[in-house]
Structure formats: structure tokens, C-alpha cells
């Protein structure tokens, strides 16, 4: 009889083209996924089967043809032709308009207006562009009609701006990776909040989180029995984002002192968690004395980063005032 985790590997291989021979699906990521679920199994009696989680990801409608073509080209990485990419994107005036809007948004703080698509793709960067193409496409598919979805989109936009801005102050952190984490990190919540079976649960969780001044994803996990970040991580892997970004997304809500990471991975994750938590604090009023905030404060102090958390809060509030969610 195949074990639960053996079944999981089969499901992932069948649905996402992951195998031992596929270098895109590393054993390290698999072990991290396993560890995350082993912890959940210890604390959750009614953990949904992996089949259910994978079905949620499978239910996501296909992306528009133009986006799919652009993503395939971006997958070539350093060998991609920006002129060829621009030619594909120009065929859809709506997408082209959104890319120009992002390039001229607070995210890049340009003094001179970007007026052509080729310059816009250069300014944005391929990894961040990929995240923006996917997120804006999903936004068109899943219209943000509920307060929960509006909050999720707004938070993604703010985190993207703030992470890109602050990452340049920490040696060794790629601003494009940081911005991509910001724009991607809430995609699981977006999918769940638009799913017919989970829409009401998401709205209920959002209201309860505001009332109890708690992190929304923690309340969602209590109701769902699994971490929303798992859905985001699987979607990110499905769309071929780098393993390191998938690891950070998967462990968005994991206690940072228990991950055992060090070096630049630790600093990136610390910045990522701090920005997402502080952003939520500014938007919904998380209890400043919560375990999550205290854990970040402790880790932030020990890391001796050149950014004060009080300054971080100011940067987020400035971004909230200056960034329009419609720009993304």
C-alpha cells in the first residue's frame, strides 16, 4: 500500500510534470513541502487530502493565449528576445496598457514617463513582469468583488512596491526577486476567495481576522485545514517560477526561527515576512503584540539590518497613500 506521502508525490508528478528526472522539481523543495505537511498533520485532525489541494490548483482557468505565449518566451531567461516579447504583448492592447501603467507606477518611481513597451519590459525586469502578467490575468478572471479579494490585491501591490524599494538596502538581495515575491504571495488567497467552495469561508475568515486583530492567513488555515501559501507555492511551481521563490512563498507563515535558514536566504525571508506582516498591520490593525510580530521583531533585531522597523511602517503607509491597486 502506497503511503500518504507516496501518493502525494504521484499526484504532483501526474499533474505538474514533476519527477525525479525533472530538475525543475528539486528534492529539496519536496522535502520542504513534506515538512510543512508533517507539521500540519500533527496539529490538524481534519487536514484535507492532497487531492483536494491539487484540485483547487487544477480549477484555475487557463491564462489568455497572449500571456501563455509571453510566459513561454520569458522561460528562455537570458536568451529571451525583448523585441520578440514586445511584439507578442503588443497584440493585446489591454495587456500592453497594463504593462505601461505598471512601469510608470510608484513601484519604479520613474522621473521620466515610459511611453513604449520595449522600455517598459526592460524597466520592470523579466521575473517581475512574469509575476505581473500572471496576477493581472487572474485579476481579470477572478474579479475582486468581495472585501477579502480587494484586500488581497491591495496587499500584493503594496508588498511588491515596498519589497522592491527596501531590498536595495540589504546586500545580496535581488530587488526583482523581492518584488516578484510581493506580487505573487497572495495568489493562493485570490484563488480560494474566488472558488465556489471556499469563497464564503474566505470572507468569513477576513471578517474574523479584523475583529480579532489576527493575520488573515492564520484564520484561513484554521477554517481550511491547510495553509493558503501551499496553493500559492504550487501555482508558482506550476508556472515555473524559480525554486528559491517557491520556498519563500511556501513558508510565508512559518515561524522564521524554526526554519533553520541562514545567510541571504534568511535575510530575504525575514524581509519578506516583515513586509507582509507589517503591511497587514497597517491595513487591518493586527495586534502589535501578536506572536508573529514579536517573532519578527526578535529576528530583525538579531539580524542587525540597516532598516528600522518603525521606518518600515512609515514606508508601507507612504506606499498605501501613493500606490493605486488599479496600477497592478
N, C-alpha and C positions, 0 to 999 in steps of 0.2 A: 504493500500500500504506500502510495506517494505521500510524503509529509506535506503539511500545510505550506511550508516554505518552498518545497519542491514544486508544488502546484503553482505557487506564485511565479517562480522562475519560468515555468512553462507558459503561463498566461502572458508574461511580459515578452517572451520570445515570440509567441504566436501573434501578438497584437502590435508589437512595436519593432519587430525585426531585430531584437536583441539576442545575441548568442555569445558563447564563449569565444567564437572566432571573430565576432564583431568588435573592433577596437573602440567603437563609439560608446559601447556599453561596458564600462570598466568594472572589474570585480570590486574595486574599492567603493564605487557608488552602490553596487548591490549590497555590500556589507553594511553601508550606512543606512540603506533602506531597511535592511533586516533588523539592525539595532533599533531603529526608530519604532518598528512594529513590535519587536520583542518587548520594548518598554510599554507600548500601548497594551499589549496582551496582558501584562502584569496588573494593569490598573483598570482596564476596561473589560467588563464581563460580556458586553454585547457588541464587540467590535465587528463591523460589517466585513463580509468576506472580500478578498481582493477582487473577486469577480465584479462585485458591485462598484468598487472604486474604479476599476478599468472601464466598466460600462459607462460611468459618468464621463470619462475622458472620450470614449468612443462616441458618445452622444453629441459631442461638439461638432457642429456642421462644418463642412469643408470650407476653406478660405476661398475668396474670389480667385478666378483664374489668373488675373494680373499679379496678385500677391504671390500665388504659388510659383509663377514663373520667376518673379523677382527673388524669392527665397532660394530657389534652386541655383540661381546665378550667384547670390551672395555666399552660398555654401562653398564656392570655389576659393573664398578667403582672399589671400593676397594676389591671386591670379584673376580676380574679377575685373571686368572692364566697366568702369564707371559710365562711359558713354553708352555702352550696351544696356546697362542697368537703367540709365536715364531714359533711353528710348522705350523700354518696356513700361516704365512708370508713367511716361507722358501719354500713353494710350488711354489712361483713365484720368480724366481731368479732376475728378473728385479726390483721388489719392494724391495726385500731383499738388493740388491746392493745400491738402493737409500737411504734406512734407514741407512746403514753403512756409506754412504757418508755424510749424514746429521750429524750423531753422531761424525764424525771426522772433521766437518766443523768449521768455525770461530764462529758459534753460541754457541758452548760449550767450545771452547778454551782448548781442551784437550792436556796435555803434553805427554800422552801415547796413542798410537793408539788403537782404539776399533776394535777388529777383529771378534767378534761373535755377532749374532743378539740379544741374550738374554741380553747381557751387553748394547747393543745399545738401546734397548727399555727402559731399566732402566735409562740410561743416559738422554734420550730425555724426558721421562715422558709421561703418557698416554694421557693427554689433548693435549699437543703439537704434539704428534705422530698422534693423530686423525686428527688434522688440516693439518699436512704434508701429510698424506695418501690421504686425500680428494683433497688437492691442487695439488699434483703431478699427481694424477689420471686425474683431469680436464686438467692439462697441456698437458697430453698425448692425451686427447680427442680434446682439442682446441689448436692446435699448435700455438705458439706465432709467427705468420708470419708478423704482422704489427708492426710498431714502437710503437703504442699505447699499444699493448699487451706485447711487450718486456719491455716497461717502467713499466707496471702494475706488471709483475712478478718480475722485479728487485726491485721495491719499496717494495713489500711484503717481499722479502728475507732480505733486509736491515732493514726494520722496525722490523722484527722478531728478528734479531741479536741485534739491539740497545735496544729494549724494554726489552729483557731478561737481557741484561747487566746492564742497569740503574735501573731496578725495584728493584734490591737487595739493592740499596742505600736509598730506601724510605720504612720506617717501615710500615708493614701491607699489602704491595702489593706482590702478589704471582708471582714470575718470570715466572712460567709456564702459568698462565693466560695472563700475558703481552705478552709473546712470541706467544701464540695462537692468540691473537688479531692482532698481526703483520702479521702473515701468512694468516689470514682469511680476513682482512679488505678490500682487493681489489677484492674478488671473484665476486662481482656484476659486476665490470668493465670488468673482464675476460669473464663472460658470455655474457654481452652486446656487447663486442668487437668481439665476435665470432658469434653472432646471425646474421642471414642473413638480418634481417630488420634494425639492428642498427649498423652494422659493419662500414659503411661509416660515420655515424653520430659520432661514437667514434673517428675515425681517424681525421675527420674534427675538432672536439672539442679539440683534443690533439694539433693539429697544431695551432689553435686559442689561446689556453691557453699559449703555448710557446711564441707566438707573443705578447700577451697582458700581459704576466708575471702574470697570474692568476692561481688559483687552478683548476686542470683539472675537478674534480667532480662538481665544480660550473658551469663551462661552459657546461658540460654534462647535468646538471639539466635544464639549460636554453633551451637546444635543445629538451630534452626528455619530460620535464614537470613533472618529478618525480625524487626523489633522488636515485642515484645508490646504496647508502647504504641500501635502503629498500630491494632491490633484495638480497644483501648480508645477511641482517638480516633474511629474510625469508628462504634463503638457510641454514643459520646456525641453525635456529629453526627446519627446516625440518630434518637436520642431528643430532638433539638432543644435540646441544651444550647448556651449562648452560644459564639460563635466564640472569644472570648478564653480560655475554659476548655479548649476543644478544642486550641488552640495549645499551651497549657501541658502538657496531657496528652501530645500527640504528641511533644513534645520533653523528656519527663521524664528521659530518659537522655542527652540531647545535651550535650556539653561547653558549659557556660554561657558561657565566654569566646569561643566561636565563633559564638554566636547573633547577636551584634551588637545586642542589645536594650538599652534604656536606660529611665530613669525608673521609674515604678511597675510596668511590665511586668517589668523586670529584677528589681526588689525582690521582687515576688510570686514570680517563678520561682526566685530564689535561696532564698527561704524554703521554697518547695515542695520543691526538690531537697535542701536541707539537712535538712529534717524527714524526708523519705522515706529518705534515706541513713543518717542518724543513728539512725532507728528500726530500720532493718535491722541496723545495727551493734550496737545494744543487744539485738536479738532473736537474731541468728545469729553475731555476732562478726566482721564484716567487718574486714579488715586496715586498721588506722587509717592506715597509710602508703600506702594504695592511691591510684592516680592520681585517682580520683573524689573521695575525701575531701580530698586535697591541693588539688584544683581549687576545691572549695567553701570550704575554709579561706582560700585566697588571695582569692577573690571576696568572702567575708564580711568579711575584714579591710579590703579596699579600700572596701567599701560603708559602713563605719563605722556598723553597725546597733546599736541600743540593747540588743541581746541578746547575751550571751556564749555561745559555742558550748558551753562547759562547763556553763553554766546550761541550755542546750537539752537536753543529755544528761540532766541531772537531771530536767527537766520530763517527758521521754519515759519515764524509769524510773518516775517517780511515776504517770504515766498507765498504764504497764504493770501497776503494782500495784493501781490503783484502778478501771481500766476492764475491764468484763466484755464479751468479744466477743459474748456472747449478747444484750447490750443492743441490738445493731445488726442 
